[in-house]
Amino acid sequence: MFQSRRRRVFAGVMMGAALTVMGTTGCSSSRAAKVDESWLARVPEGQLDDVREAQTQRRMAQDAVTRSDVALNDARRELEVAKRNEDAAKSRKEAHDAALKAAKATGQSDNINEAQAELQDADLSLTAAQAQVQYREQNVKTMEAQKELRESELAMVEAKLNQAEYEALKANDDVRAQDLSEADFTAATAEAQRKVEEAQRKVQTQERQEQQARANWQRLRDQVRGYGGSGTEFEQRNTP
């Protein structure tokens, strides 16, 4: 008896929770801050200046997202090149390690000194190649942050477009505007603006980290050249 009653109580609680979730979801969707663009067909063109301007801004923002995606793909390819150069530098260092051991086996000081110098050059080149990979990794992160910013800007422009469309409907006394909440449009625009500012701060932080990584790589690269490096591939193909 007790078990049966407890099961009925539990079932009632679960059903109530499900109805609450459904009600919340339904309310959220009915108050979405968005206008059906087909409703604007009855609004005189002369009253759509703000809407047209927002549409232009949206096209520009969409183009900026596309460009940021291309830049991100380019950065990822540069990272792959840097990683291949790092692998080549590792192989070169391993070869010079073996050459030094062979030179020591001969007991000839000239051979040993030459092998040591070449190994030092290879070791410095490897360090520079590793620094280049770190820089390229930071560059990819910067491009990812830039893309996130462009996407946030697009979302903000779309929020402003929705708000402009609502205002146009309202000004034209379209009764369908009465079913929408001006506060929802205002809140959506404010939230989109907040996300843009957050993305901007993320880009600024990441750009500083990238600049530090690049400066470190360039310092090591210059050391390789100053030491009389052999002109490795990472210097020739990836000098900014």
Wavefront OBJ file of the C-alpha trace (Angstrom):
o trace
v 0.000 0.000 0.000
v 2.742 2.413 1.005
v 4.831 1.553 -2.088
v 1.838 2.081 -4.394
v 1.078 5.459 -2.875
v 4.703 6.556 -3.155
v 4.762 5.609 -6.855
v 1.619 7.690 -7.481
v 3.121 10.702 -5.727
v 6.369 10.376 -7.687
v 4.464 10.102 -10.988
v 2.506 13.244 -10.131
v 5.662 15.187 -9.367
v 7.294 14.112 -12.632
v 4.213 15.018 -14.677
v 4.055 18.435 -13.033
v 7.723 19.053 -13.821
v 7.221 18.053 -17.434
v 4.241 20.415 -17.777
v 6.297 23.201 -16.233
v 9.116 22.683 -18.752
v 6.661 22.560 -21.645
v 4.960 25.715 -20.455
v 8.267 27.526 -20.087
v 9.420 26.450 -23.536
v 6.172 27.457 -25.114
v 6.281 30.866 -23.476
v 9.853 31.412 -24.616
v 9.105 30.563 -28.241
v 5.982 32.743 -28.316
v 7.960 35.740 -27.088
v 10.884 35.318 -29.461
v 12.253 38.730 -30.483
v 11.847 38.146 -34.205
v 9.532 39.443 -36.928
v 8.296 37.481 -39.928
v 9.827 39.506 -42.747
v 6.805 38.804 -44.979
v 4.815 41.084 -42.651
v 6.816 44.047 -43.940
v 5.227 43.768 -47.386
v 2.458 46.179 -46.348
v 4.830 48.727 -44.848
v 5.506 51.634 -47.251
v 9.077 51.625 -48.527
v 9.578 55.134 -47.212
v 9.158 53.785 -43.671
v 11.777 51.061 -44.095
v 14.949 53.160 -44.150
v 16.176 51.761 -40.830
v 15.298 48.223 -41.929
v 17.175 48.581 -45.225
v 20.208 49.980 -43.429
v 20.165 47.061 -40.993
v 19.872 44.615 -43.890
v 22.941 46.182 -45.468
v 24.814 45.867 -42.189
v 23.787 42.221 -41.986
v 25.206 41.470 -45.444
v 28.473 43.132 -44.466
v 28.584 41.165 -41.204
v 27.927 37.906 -43.055
v 30.790 38.711 -45.426
v 33.051 39.423 -42.438
v 32.217 36.000 -40.973
v 33.126 34.355 -44.284
v 36.418 36.228 -44.437
v 37.272 35.289 -40.857
v 36.649 31.643 -41.698
v 39.079 31.875 -44.639
v 41.689 33.539 -42.427
v 41.280 30.781 -39.839
v 41.807 28.079 -42.467
v 44.928 29.896 -43.693
v 46.276 30.037 -40.131
v 45.671 26.318 -39.680
v 47.601 25.563 -42.874
v 50.508 27.713 -41.672
v 50.496 25.742 -38.424
v 50.750 22.463 -40.333
v 53.706 23.822 -42.298
v 55.399 24.874 -39.062
v 54.867 21.421 -37.588
v 56.463 19.792 -40.636
v 59.410 22.149 -40.296
v 59.705 21.168 -36.638
v 59.785 17.492 -37.604
v 62.504 18.246 -40.170
v 64.507 20.136 -37.544
v 64.200 17.196 -35.138
v 65.474 14.809 -37.811
v 68.383 17.128 -38.570
v 69.342 17.316 -34.877
v 69.189 13.525 -34.561
v 71.457 13.203 -37.599
v 73.986 15.592 -36.073
v 73.811 13.747 -32.757
v 74.847 10.616 -34.625
v 77.538 12.515 -36.530
v 79.060 13.788 -33.280
v 79.202 10.279 -31.854
v 80.927 9.117 -35.009
v 83.399 11.995 -34.857
v 84.229 11.209 -31.236
v 84.916 7.644 -32.245
v 87.641 8.868 -34.604
v 89.395 10.763 -31.842
v 90.155 13.625 -34.293
v 89.670 17.004 -32.632
v 88.918 18.795 -35.914
v 86.130 16.356 -36.742
v 84.740 16.573 -33.228
v 84.791 20.389 -33.173
v 83.054 20.588 -36.528
v 80.415 18.051 -35.476
v 79.802 19.909 -32.215
v 79.313 23.201 -34.054
v 76.874 21.632 -36.484
v 74.971 19.996 -33.631
v 74.731 23.311 -31.785
v 73.383 24.918 -34.955
v 70.841 22.110 -35.360
v 69.797 22.353 -31.714
v 69.224 26.100 -31.986
v 67.301 25.603 -35.224
v 65.071 23.053 -33.516
v 64.383 25.454 -30.637
v 63.426 28.146 -33.144
v 61.217 25.719 -35.062
v 59.425 24.764 -31.850
v 58.919 28.441 -31.040
v 57.471 28.935 -34.506
v 54.934 26.171 -33.872
v 53.942 27.855 -30.612
v 53.504 31.153 -32.437
v 51.388 29.542 -35.156
v 49.259 27.844 -32.517
v 48.621 31.210 -30.900
v 47.842 32.654 -34.321
v 45.191 29.979 -34.866
v 43.660 30.805 -31.487
v 43.604 34.476 -32.455
v 41.838 33.690 -35.719
v 39.329 31.545 -33.826
v 38.658 34.441 -31.460
v 38.333 36.789 -34.431
v 35.782 34.486 -36.024
v 33.846 34.299 -32.775
v 33.833 38.109 -32.683
v 32.594 38.361 -36.269
v 29.826 35.871 -35.477
v 28.870 37.875 -32.391
v 28.758 41.034 -34.469
v 26.505 39.289 -36.975
v 24.163 38.227 -34.170
v 24.062 41.800 -32.899
v 23.266 43.166 -36.353
v 20.485 40.606 -36.734
v 19.071 41.634 -33.343
v 19.088 45.260 -34.460
v 17.428 44.270 -37.736
v 14.680 42.457 -35.852
v 14.162 45.503 -33.690
v 14.020 47.803 -36.731
v 11.437 45.524 -38.360
v 9.348 45.563 -35.203
v 9.484 49.356 -35.044
v 8.430 49.574 -38.700
v 5.429 47.323 -38.073
v 4.502 49.265 -34.988
v 4.745 52.605 -36.816
v 2.493 51.228 -39.560
v -0.140 50.231 -36.951
v 0.163 46.551 -37.823
v -1.905 44.697 -35.232
v 0.536 41.781 -35.320
v 3.071 43.999 -33.598
v 0.799 43.962 -30.545
v 1.590 40.264 -30.071
v 5.283 41.098 -29.742
v 7.088 42.657 -26.816
v 9.256 45.712 -27.370
v 11.144 44.809 -24.207
v 12.118 41.459 -25.736
v 13.681 43.176 -28.755
v 15.512 45.640 -26.543
v 16.795 42.853 -24.291
v 17.933 40.751 -27.259
v 19.898 43.670 -28.688
v 21.497 44.418 -25.316
v 22.477 40.771 -24.846
v 23.986 40.640 -28.330
v 25.979 43.795 -27.589
v 27.257 42.246 -24.354
v 28.500 39.181 -26.226
v 30.279 41.388 -28.771
v 32.113 43.232 -26.008
v 33.042 39.925 -24.387
v 34.379 38.610 -27.705
v 36.362 41.819 -28.221
v 38.096 41.378 -24.859
v 38.919 37.782 -25.749
v 40.470 38.878 -29.054
v 42.575 41.535 -27.319
v 43.881 39.038 -24.777
v 44.688 36.474 -27.438
v 46.410 39.030 -29.655
v 48.772 39.914 -26.808
v 49.641 36.243 -26.318
v 50.242 35.832 -30.036
v 52.508 38.886 -30.122
v 54.598 37.470 -27.280
v 54.913 34.103 -29.022
v 55.861 35.763 -32.291
v 58.502 37.948 -30.609
v 60.028 34.871 -28.981
v 60.143 33.007 -32.295
v 61.694 35.971 -34.125
v 64.345 36.334 -31.422
v 65.324 32.680 -31.769
v 65.193 32.846 -35.545
v 67.581 35.794 -35.501
v 69.909 33.841 -33.207
v 69.993 31.026 -35.756
v 70.933 33.485 -38.485
v 73.490 35.219 -36.298
v 75.071 31.903 -35.395
v 75.426 31.056 -39.057
v 72.448 28.776 -39.393
v 72.062 26.662 -42.453
v 68.976 28.423 -43.776
v 66.457 25.829 -42.698
v 63.067 25.551 -44.344
v 61.242 27.203 -41.465
v 63.262 30.385 -42.034
v 62.805 30.431 -45.786
v 59.099 29.652 -46.014
v 57.665 31.227 -42.883
v 59.326 34.575 -42.438
v 56.519 37.134 -41.926
l 1 2 3 4 5 6 7 8 9 10 11 12 13 14 15 16 17 18 19 20 21 22 23 24 25 26 27 28 29 30 31 32 33 34 35 36 37 38 39 40 41 42 43 44 45 46 47 48 49 50 51 52 53 54 55 56 57 58 59 60 61 62 63 64 65 66 67 68 69 70 71 72 73 74 75 76 77 78 79 80 81 82 83 84 85 86 87 88 89 90 91 92 93 94 95 96 97 98 99 100 101 102 103 104 105 106 107 108 109 110 111 112 113 114 115 116 117 118 119 120 121 122 123 124 125 126 127 128 129 130 131 132 133 134 135 136 137 138 139 140 141 142 143 144 145 146 147 148 149 150 151 152 153 154 155 156 157 158 159 160 161 162 163 164 165 166 167 168 169 170 171 172 173 174 175 176 177 178 179 180 181 182 183 184 185 186 187 188 189 190 191 192 193 194 195 196 197 198 199 200 201 202 203 204 205 206 207 208 209 210 211 212 213 214 215 216 217 218 219 220 221 222 223 224 225 226 227 228 229 230 231 232 233 234 235 236 237 238 239 240
